């Protein structure tokens, strides 16, 4: 029993931890936990510092794929494949798409990036793109009409900012590295001023059906029949060219220089020279045809000089030589021939230039110089004839002025008569109007007086009736009162004094408050003596 207990104690003593082993185990657990938490703490820091792409304002990020398939020898930019509607980037190299302004996260072991400024087309400029990647163009083609073709892009960039992986070509525009997919050239837009027409020439387009025509069909290579109106046009100079044709009024002076000197031999062999000016303009609807036919300059800006040398001067010289040789030198001094020559000169130039696309607004001959040998005597005779005609015209003018003065006086007299008649009519009309007004007022007053008279008569009748009624009432009242008195007197036996004494006593009796006794010498009762003693008249009647 004791041996077993000793063996058990020995075994348990082997598993009993020694001093210090508990501290080492805690450190190991802490280190293991720290190692486990390290990826959780380091991974966000790594992603934020190493995988973050901050693209500032007006910049873009060009992506470069480090892993993936290698490009072929004919590829410059890593192609993008579409799978299930999403872009799949499996090739290494510079990518076509760029990242715009903002914050992005990419794996730095698979991707690299370059922050560069965005393409900015200045105001008053346009950008022409040249794609450096894609399929090669077919022989004879210069423009990349399809998006997968390499070459000049037909669409232009207007002023603004664009997130395009490209490099601006020109002085002052630099970009380090060769990680760009396109180049952009800056050109000025074409501005057509007022009074001009723009002749369009397509430089890259399908060939025309009939190459022998001066103007081709719309959309074919060559000079277009339709022209552009004044305005600003952003066009690709590699696709089309616009030449300006001045359709404003131009003036050319005949005889101003040696080239424009105009002269011809007359019918009698004298040399006659003339001066003048011709005002013309190119018809706007014929600008394209005139430009093609008569333009020898490279830019076509001075086509008016070509019009003068090839249309105006040849037609003017031919007319002067043909028509001027039909008249003698003396006839050009007379007015009738010069006027007719001037009219025919303008009509001939207008008809001939109209068919050639030029409108002659005015062709005026200002001076015709015949030889001096015949000019002076003819001029003197012409001056004398004109002076005589001038005098005749003055005589006719004076006669006309006299007739005009007579007519003017007759007109003035008629005006005075009409004014007098108008004044008479005005006065008569005014008098009639006043008479009618006075008659109307008199009739009104008469009516008012009649109404007032009738009212007065009615009022007088009413007053008389009212007075008679009042008199009757008074009379009736008096008769009634007299009848009453008569009856009262009859009650006293027909004695009026008795009735009067009764009335007096009747009135006085209610006023007495005390009775006074009469004495022999009291005069108070003397008042009633007349009522007490009958009068002499009453006694006589008795």
C-alpha positions as CSV (number, residue, x, y, z in Angstrom):
1,X,0.0,0.0,0.0
2,X,2.7,2.3,0.8
3,X,4.6,1.4,-2.3
4,X,1.6,2.3,-4.5
5,X,1.2,5.6,-2.8
6,X,4.8,6.4,-3.3
7,X,4.6,5.5,-7.0
8,X,1.6,7.8,-7.4
9,X,3.3,10.7,-5.8
10,X,6.3,10.2,-8.1
11,X,4.0,10.2,-11.1
12,X,2.2,13.4,-10.1
13,X,5.3,15.1,-9.3
14,X,6.5,14.7,-12.8
15,X,3.4,16.6,-14.2
16,X,3.5,19.3,-11.6
17,X,4.6,22.6,-13.4
18,X,7.8,24.0,-12.3
19,X,8.4,27.6,-11.1
20,X,8.4,30.1,-14.0
21,X,6.7,27.9,-16.5
22,X,3.3,29.6,-16.0
23,X,4.8,33.1,-17.0
24,X,6.3,31.7,-20.1
25,X,3.0,30.2,-21.2
26,X,1.2,33.6,-20.9
27,X,3.9,35.3,-23.0
28,X,3.5,32.6,-25.6
29,X,-0.3,33.0,-25.7
30,X,0.1,36.8,-26.0
31,X,2.5,36.5,-28.8
32,X,0.3,34.0,-30.6
33,X,-2.7,36.5,-30.2
34,X,-0.6,39.3,-31.4
35,X,0.5,37.4,-34.4
36,X,-3.1,36.5,-35.1
37,X,-4.2,40.2,-34.8
38,X,-1.3,41.6,-36.8
39,X,-2.9,41.0,-40.2
40,X,-6.2,42.5,-39.1
41,X,-4.3,45.7,-37.9
42,X,-1.8,45.9,-40.7
43,X,-4.1,45.1,-43.6
44,X,-6.2,48.3,-43.5
45,X,-3.1,50.4,-43.1
46,X,-1.5,48.7,-46.1
47,X,-4.6,49.0,-48.2
48,X,-5.0,52.7,-47.4
49,X,-1.4,53.7,-47.9
50,X,-0.2,51.4,-50.7
51,X,-3.4,50.5,-52.6
52,X,-5.1,54.0,-52.6
53,X,-5.1,56.1,-55.7
54,X,-6.0,59.8,-55.1
55,X,-6.8,61.6,-58.3
56,X,-6.9,65.4,-57.7
57,X,-9.1,67.9,-59.5
58,X,-8.2,68.4,-63.2
59,X,-6.1,65.2,-63.2
60,X,-6.5,61.6,-64.2
61,X,-4.8,58.3,-63.5
62,X,-3.3,56.1,-66.2
63,X,-3.4,52.4,-65.3
64,X,-0.6,50.0,-66.1
65,X,-1.2,46.3,-65.7
66,X,1.8,44.4,-64.4
67,X,0.5,40.9,-64.8
68,X,-1.4,39.1,-67.4
69,X,-0.9,38.1,-71.0
70,X,1.9,39.7,-73.1
71,X,1.0,42.0,-75.9
72,X,1.6,41.1,-79.5
73,X,4.2,43.0,-81.6
74,X,1.5,44.9,-83.4
75,X,-0.3,46.1,-80.1
76,X,0.6,49.2,-78.2
77,X,-2.2,49.4,-75.7
78,X,-3.6,46.5,-73.7
79,X,-6.9,45.4,-75.2
80,X,-10.1,45.0,-73.1
81,X,-12.3,42.0,-73.7
82,X,-16.1,42.1,-73.0
83,X,-17.5,39.1,-71.0
84,X,-21.0,39.0,-69.7
85,X,-21.3,42.8,-70.3
86,X,-18.2,43.6,-68.2
87,X,-14.7,44.7,-69.2
88,X,-12.1,42.1,-68.5
89,X,-8.4,43.3,-68.4
90,X,-6.2,40.2,-69.0
91,X,-3.3,41.9,-70.8
92,X,-0.3,43.6,-69.2
93,X,0.6,47.1,-70.3
94,X,-1.0,50.6,-70.5
95,X,-4.8,50.4,-70.4
96,X,-7.1,52.3,-72.7
97,X,-9.4,53.6,-69.9
98,X,-8.3,56.1,-67.3
99,X,-9.5,57.0,-63.9
100,X,-11.2,60.3,-63.4
101,X,-11.1,62.6,-60.3
102,X,-11.7,60.7,-57.0
103,X,-10.4,57.9,-54.8
104,X,-9.7,54.4,-56.0
105,X,-8.1,51.2,-54.6
106,X,-6.0,48.8,-56.7
107,X,-3.6,46.0,-55.9
108,X,-0.1,47.5,-56.2
109,X,1.4,44.0,-57.0
110,X,-0.8,43.8,-60.1
111,X,-1.2,47.4,-61.1
112,X,0.9,50.6,-61.4
113,X,-0.5,54.0,-62.2
114,X,0.6,57.5,-63.3
115,X,-1.2,60.7,-62.2
116,X,-1.2,63.2,-65.1
117,X,-3.2,66.4,-65.9
118,X,-6.4,66.0,-67.9
119,X,-6.5,67.1,-71.5
120,X,-7.7,70.7,-71.6
121,X,-8.6,72.3,-74.9
122,X,-8.3,76.2,-74.6
123,X,-11.0,78.6,-75.5
124,X,-10.9,79.4,-79.2
125,X,-9.2,76.1,-80.2
126,X,-10.2,72.6,-81.2
127,X,-8.4,69.3,-80.7
128,X,-7.8,66.7,-83.4
129,X,-7.1,63.2,-81.9
130,X,-4.7,60.6,-83.4
131,X,-5.3,57.1,-82.1
132,X,-2.0,55.2,-81.6
133,X,-3.6,51.8,-81.1
134,X,-6.0,49.6,-83.0
135,X,-6.1,48.0,-86.4
136,X,-4.1,49.4,-89.3
137,X,-6.1,51.4,-91.8
138,X,-6.7,50.0,-95.3
139,X,-4.4,51.3,-98.0
140,X,-5.4,54.8,-99.2
141,X,-7.3,55.7,-96.0
142,X,-6.2,58.5,-93.6
143,X,-9.1,58.7,-91.2
144,X,-10.0,56.1,-88.6
145,X,-13.7,56.0,-89.0
146,X,-14.1,53.0,-86.7
147,X,-13.2,52.9,-83.0
148,X,-11.0,49.9,-83.4
149,X,-8.8,51.5,-86.1
150,X,-5.5,53.3,-85.6
151,X,-5.2,56.8,-87.1
152,X,-6.8,60.3,-87.1
153,X,-10.2,60.4,-85.4
154,X,-12.8,62.4,-87.5
155,X,-14.6,63.9,-84.5
156,X,-12.9,67.0,-82.9
157,X,-12.7,68.1,-79.3
158,X,-14.3,71.4,-78.5
159,X,-13.0,73.7,-75.7
160,X,-13.1,72.0,-72.3
161,X,-11.5,69.3,-70.2
162,X,-11.4,65.6,-71.2
163,X,-10.2,62.5,-69.3
164,X,-8.3,61.0,-72.3
165,X,-5.0,59.2,-72.1
166,X,-3.3,61.5,-74.7
167,X,-0.5,63.9,-75.1
168,X,-1.0,67.5,-76.5
169,X,1.3,68.2,-79.4
170,X,2.8,71.6,-79.6
171,X,5.0,74.1,-77.9
172,X,4.4,74.4,-74.1
173,X,2.7,71.0,-73.8
174,X,4.9,68.4,-72.3
175,X,4.2,65.0,-70.7
176,X,6.9,62.8,-69.2
177,X,6.9,59.1,-70.1
178,X,5.3,57.3,-73.0
179,X,2.3,55.9,-71.3
180,X,-0.2,57.7,-73.6
181,X,-2.6,56.1,-76.1
182,X,-3.4,59.1,-78.3
183,X,-1.9,62.4,-79.5
184,X,-4.0,65.6,-79.8
185,X,-3.1,68.6,-82.1
186,X,-4.6,72.0,-81.5
187,X,-6.1,74.0,-84.4
188,X,-8.1,77.2,-84.8
189,X,-11.8,76.8,-85.7
190,X,-12.9,78.3,-89.0
191,X,-14.7,81.6,-88.7
192,X,-16.7,82.7,-91.7
193,X,-17.3,86.5,-91.4
194,X,-20.5,88.3,-92.5
195,X,-20.7,88.7,-96.3
196,X,-18.6,85.6,-97.0
197,X,-19.4,82.0,-98.0
198,X,-17.5,78.9,-96.9
199,X,-16.7,76.5,-99.7
200,X,-16.3,73.0,-98.3
201,X,-13.8,70.5,-99.8
202,X,-13.9,67.0,-98.4
203,X,-10.4,65.6,-98.2
204,X,-11.2,62.1,-96.9
205,X,-14.4,60.6,-98.2
206,X,-15.6,58.1,-100.9
207,X,-14.6,59.0,-104.4
208,X,-17.3,60.8,-106.5
209,X,-19.2,58.8,-109.1
210,X,-18.2,61.1,-111.9
211,X,-14.7,62.6,-111.2
212,X,-14.9,64.9,-114.2
213,X,-17.5,67.2,-112.6
214,X,-16.3,70.4,-110.9
215,X,-18.7,70.0,-108.0
216,X,-19.3,66.5,-106.5
217,X,-22.3,65.0,-104.8
218,X,-22.9,65.6,-101.1
219,X,-20.6,63.4,-98.9
220,X,-18.2,62.6,-101.8
221,X,-14.5,63.6,-101.9
222,X,-14.0,67.0,-103.6
223,X,-15.6,70.4,-103.6
224,X,-19.2,70.4,-102.3
225,X,-22.0,72.2,-104.0
226,X,-23.5,73.5,-100.8
227,X,-21.7,76.3,-99.0
228,X,-21.6,77.4,-95.4
229,X,-23.2,80.5,-94.0
230,X,-21.3,83.0,-91.7
231,X,-20.5,81.5,-88.4
232,X,-17.8,79.6,-86.4
233,X,-17.3,75.9,-87.4
234,X,-15.2,73.3,-85.5
235,X,-14.0,71.0,-88.2
236,X,-11.2,68.5,-88.6
237,X,-8.7,70.0,-91.0
238,X,-7.7,66.5,-92.1
239,X,-11.2,65.6,-93.0
240,X,-12.4,68.8,-94.7
241,X,-11.2,72.2,-95.7
242,X,-13.1,75.4,-95.8
243,X,-12.2,78.3,-98.1
244,X,-13.6,81.7,-97.7
245,X,-15.2,83.4,-100.7
246,X,-16.0,87.1,-100.4
247,X,-19.5,87.7,-101.7
248,X,-19.6,91.4,-100.7
249,X,-19.8,94.2,-103.2
250,X,-16.4,94.9,-104.8
251,X,-15.4,98.0,-106.9
252,X,-12.7,98.0,-109.6
253,X,-11.6,101.3,-111.2
254,X,-11.0,101.3,-114.9
255,X,-7.9,103.3,-115.9
256,X,-6.6,103.6,-112.3
257,X,-3.5,101.7,-113.3
258,X,-1.7,100.4,-116.3
259,X,-3.4,97.0,-116.1
260,X,-6.8,98.5,-116.0
261,X,-6.2,101.0,-118.7
262,X,-9.1,100.9,-121.2
263,X,-8.7,102.2,-124.8
264,X,-9.8,101.4,-128.4
265,X,-9.5,102.8,-131.9
266,X,-12.5,104.8,-133.2
267,X,-14.1,104.4,-136.6
268,X,-12.0,107.2,-138.1
269,X,-8.7,105.8,-136.7
270,X,-8.3,107.9,-133.6
271,X,-7.4,106.3,-130.2
272,X,-10.0,106.8,-127.6
273,X,-9.4,106.1,-123.9
274,X,-12.0,106.0,-121.1
275,X,-12.2,105.8,-117.3
276,X,-14.8,104.5,-115.0
277,X,-15.6,101.8,-112.3
278,X,-17.3,98.5,-112.2
279,X,-19.1,97.4,-109.0
280,X,-19.6,93.6,-108.8
281,X,-20.1,90.7,-106.4
282,X,-20.0,87.0,-106.5
283,X,-23.4,85.5,-106.4
284,X,-23.7,83.6,-103.1
285,X,-25.4,80.6,-104.7
286,X,-22.6,80.3,-107.2
287,X,-19.7,80.7,-104.8
288,X,-18.6,77.1,-105.0
289,X,-18.6,77.0,-108.8
290,X,-16.8,80.4,-109.1
291,X,-14.2,79.2,-106.6
292,X,-13.4,76.0,-108.5
293,X,-13.3,77.6,-111.9
294,X,-11.4,80.9,-111.3
295,X,-9.3,80.2,-108.3
296,X,-5.6,79.9,-108.9
297,X,-4.4,80.7,-105.4
298,X,-3.7,78.1,-102.8
299,X,-6.0,79.6,-100.1
300,X,-8.6,81.3,-102.3
301,X,-8.8,84.4,-100.1
302,X,-8.2,86.9,-103.0
303,X,-10.6,85.4,-105.5
304,X,-11.8,88.9,-106.4
305,X,-8.5,89.6,-108.1
306,X,-9.1,86.5,-110.2
307,X,-12.6,87.6,-111.0
308,X,-11.3,91.0,-112.2
309,X,-8.5,89.6,-114.4
310,X,-10.5,86.7,-115.8
311,X,-14.0,88.0,-116.1
312,X,-14.4,91.7,-115.7
313,X,-11.5,93.1,-117.8
314,X,-11.8,90.6,-120.7
315,X,-15.5,91.4,-121.2
316,X,-15.0,95.1,-120.7
317,X,-12.2,95.2,-123.3
318,X,-14.0,93.1,-125.8
319,X,-17.1,95.4,-125.6
320,X,-15.1,98.6,-126.0
321,X,-13.2,97.4,-129.0
322,X,-16.1,96.0,-130.8
323,X,-18.7,98.6,-130.0
324,X,-16.3,101.6,-130.0
325,X,-15.0,100.9,-133.5
326,X,-18.5,101.6,-134.8
327,X,-18.4,105.3,-133.9
328,X,-16.1,108.1,-134.9
329,X,-14.0,110.0,-132.4
330,X,-16.3,113.1,-132.8
331,X,-19.4,111.1,-131.8
332,X,-17.9,110.3,-128.4
333,X,-17.8,114.0,-127.6
334,X,-21.6,114.4,-128.2
335,X,-23.8,113.5,-125.3
336,X,-26.2,111.1,-127.1
337,X,-23.5,108.7,-128.2
338,X,-21.9,108.7,-124.8
339,X,-25.2,108.0,-123.0
340,X,-26.0,105.1,-125.4
341,X,-22.5,103.7,-125.0
342,X,-22.8,103.9,-121.2
343,X,-26.1,102.0,-121.2
344,X,-24.9,99.3,-123.6
345,X,-21.7,98.9,-121.6
346,X,-23.5,98.2,-118.4
347,X,-26.0,95.8,-120.0
348,X,-23.3,93.9,-121.9
349,X,-21.2,93.4,-118.7
350,X,-24.3,92.4,-116.7
351,X,-25.4,89.8,-119.2
352,X,-22.0,88.3,-119.8
353,X,-21.0,88.1,-116.1
354,X,-24.3,86.7,-115.0
355,X,-23.7,83.4,-116.7
356,X,-20.3,83.1,-115.0
357,X,-21.6,83.5,-111.5
358,X,-20.8,87.2,-111.1
359,X,-23.4,89.9,-110.6
360,X,-22.5,93.4,-112.0
361,X,-24.3,95.9,-109.8
362,X,-23.1,99.0,-111.7
363,X,-20.8,99.6,-114.6
364,X,-20.2,103.4,-115.1
365,X,-18.0,105.2,-117.6
366,X,-17.0,108.5,-116.0
367,X,-14.7,109.9,-118.7
368,X,-14.1,109.4,-122.4
369,X,-11.0,111.0,-123.8
370,X,-10.9,111.4,-127.6
371,X,-7.7,112.8,-129.3
372,X,-7.1,116.5,-128.7
373,X,-7.0,117.2,-132.5
374,X,-10.7,116.7,-132.8
375,X,-11.7,117.2,-129.2
376,X,-11.2,121.0,-129.0
377,X,-13.3,122.1,-132.0
378,X,-16.0,119.5,-131.4
379,X,-16.1,120.5,-127.8
380,X,-16.5,124.2,-128.6
381,X,-19.3,123.4,-131.1
382,X,-20.9,121.1,-128.5
383,X,-20.5,123.8,-125.9
384,X,-22.2,126.3,-128.2
385,X,-25.0,123.9,-129.0
386,X,-25.5,123.1,-125.3
387,X,-25.4,126.9,-124.5
388,X,-28.2,127.5,-127.0
389,X,-30.2,124.6,-125.7
390,X,-29.6,126.0,-122.2
391,X,-31.0,129.4,-123.2
392,X,-34.0,127.7,-124.8
393,X,-34.5,125.8,-121.7
394,X,-34.3,129.0,-119.7
395,X,-36.9,130.7,-121.9
396,X,-39.2,127.7,-121.5
397,X,-38.5,127.7,-117.8
398,X,-39.5,131.4,-117.5
399,X,-42.7,130.8,-119.4
400,X,-43.4,127.8,-117.2
401,X,-42.7,129.9,-114.1
402,X,-45.1,132.6,-115.4
403,X,-47.8,130.1,-116.0
404,X,-47.0,128.6,-112.6
405,X,-47.4,132.0,-111.0
406,X,-50.8,132.6,-112.7
407,X,-51.9,129.1,-111.6
408,X,-50.7,129.8,-108.1
409,X,-52.6,133.1,-107.9
410,X,-55.8,131.4,-109.2
411,X,-55.3,128.7,-106.6
412,X,-54.9,131.3,-103.9
413,X,-58.0,133.2,-105.1
414,X,-60.0,130.0,-105.1
415,X,-58.7,129.3,-101.6
416,X,-59.8,132.8,-100.5
417,X,-63.3,132.3,-102.1
418,X,-63.7,129.0,-100.4
419,X,-62.6,130.5,-97.1
420,X,-65.1,133.3,-97.4
421,X,-67.9,130.9,-98.3
422,X,-66.9,128.8,-95.4
423,X,-67.0,131.9,-93.1
424,X,-70.5,132.9,-94.4
425,X,-71.8,129.4,-94.0
426,X,-70.3,129.4,-90.5
427,X,-71.9,132.7,-89.5
428,X,-75.4,131.7,-91.0
429,X,-75.2,128.4,-89.3
430,X,-74.3,130.0,-86.0
431,X,-77.1,132.5,-86.3
432,X,-79.6,129.8,-87.1
433,X,-78.4,127.7,-84.2
434,X,-78.7,130.7,-81.8
435,X,-82.2,131.5,-83.2
436,X,-83.3,127.9,-82.6
437,X,-81.8,128.0,-79.1
438,X,-83.6,131.3,-78.4
439,X,-86.9,129.9,-79.7
440,X,-86.5,126.8,-77.6
441,X,-85.8,128.8,-74.5
442,X,-88.8,131.2,-75.2
443,X,-91.1,128.2,-75.6
444,X,-89.8,126.7,-72.4
445,X,-90.3,130.0,-70.6
446,X,-93.9,130.2,-72.1
447,X,-94.7,126.8,-70.9
448,X,-93.4,127.6,-67.5
449,X,-95.4,130.8,-67.3
450,X,-98.6,129.0,-68.4
451,X,-98.0,126.4,-65.7
452,X,-97.4,129.1,-63.2
453,X,-100.6,131.0,-64.2
454,X,-102.6,127.9,-63.9
455,X,-101.1,127.2,-60.6
456,X,-101.9,130.8,-59.4
457,X,-105.5,130.5,-60.6
458,X,-105.8,127.2,-58.8
459,X,-104.2,128.8,-55.7
460,X,-106.6,131.8,-55.8
461,X,-109.6,129.5,-56.2
462,X,-108.3,127.5,-53.2
463,X,-107.8,130.7,-51.1
464,X,-111.3,132.0,-52.1
465,X,-112.8,128.6,-51.3
466,X,-110.9,128.4,-48.0
467,X,-112.0,132.0,-47.1
468,X,-115.6,131.3,-47.9
469,X,-115.5,128.2,-45.8
470,X,-113.9,130.0,-42.9
471,X,-116.6,132.8,-43.2
472,X,-119.3,130.2,-43.3
473,X,-117.9,128.6,-40.2
474,X,-117.7,131.9,-38.4
475,X,-121.3,132.8,-39.5
476,X,-122.6,129.4,-38.5
477,X,-120.8,129.6,-35.2
478,X,-122.2,133.2,-34.6
479,X,-125.7,132.0,-35.6
480,X,-125.4,129.0,-33.3
481,X,-124.0,131.2,-30.5
482,X,-126.8,133.8,-31.1
483,X,-129.4,131.1,-31.2
484,X,-128.1,129.9,-27.9
485,X,-128.2,133.3,-26.4
486,X,-131.7,133.9,-27.8
487,X,-132.9,130.7,-26.1
488,X,-131.2,131.7,-22.9
489,X,-132.9,135.1,-22.9
490,X,-136.2,133.5,-23.7
491,X,-135.7,131.4,-20.6
492,X,-135.5,134.6,-18.5
493,X,-138.7,135.8,-20.1
494,X,-137.1,137.7,-22.8
495,X,-135.3,139.9,-20.4
496,X,-131.8,140.4,-21.5
497,X,-130.6,142.1,-18.4
498,X,-131.7,139.2,-16.3
499,X,-129.8,136.9,-18.5
500,X,-126.7,139.1,-18.3
501,X,-127.0,139.3,-14.5
502,X,-127.2,135.5,-14.4
503,X,-124.1,135.1,-16.6
504,X,-122.2,137.5,-14.4
505,X,-123.2,135.8,-11.2
506,X,-122.4,132.5,-12.7
507,X,-118.8,133.6,-13.6
508,X,-118.3,135.4,-10.2
509,X,-119.7,132.8,-7.9
510,X,-116.9,130.2,-8.1
511,X,-114.3,132.9,-7.4
512,X,-115.6,134.0,-4.0
513,X,-113.8,132.6,-1.0
514,X,-115.6,134.8,1.6
515,X,-118.8,136.9,1.7
516,X,-118.6,140.6,2.5
517,X,-121.7,142.2,4.0
518,X,-122.8,145.4,2.5
519,X,-123.3,148.4,4.7
520,X,-125.2,151.5,4.1
521,X,-122.1,153.4,3.2
522,X,-120.2,150.7,1.4
523,X,-119.8,151.2,-2.3
524,X,-118.8,147.7,-3.2
525,X,-122.3,146.5,-3.9
526,X,-122.9,149.4,-6.2
527,X,-121.4,147.3,-8.9
528,X,-124.5,145.1,-9.0
529,X,-127.0,148.0,-8.9
530,X,-127.4,147.8,-12.6
531,X,-128.3,144.2,-12.4
532,X,-130.5,144.8,-9.4
533,X,-132.5,147.8,-10.8
534,X,-133.9,147.5,-14.2
535,X,-132.9,150.1,-16.7
536,X,-135.1,152.7,-18.0
537,X,-135.3,150.9,-21.4
538,X,-136.3,147.7,-19.8
539,X,-138.8,149.4,-17.7
540,X,-140.3,151.0,-20.7
541,X,-140.7,147.6,-22.3
542,X,-142.3,146.3,-19.3
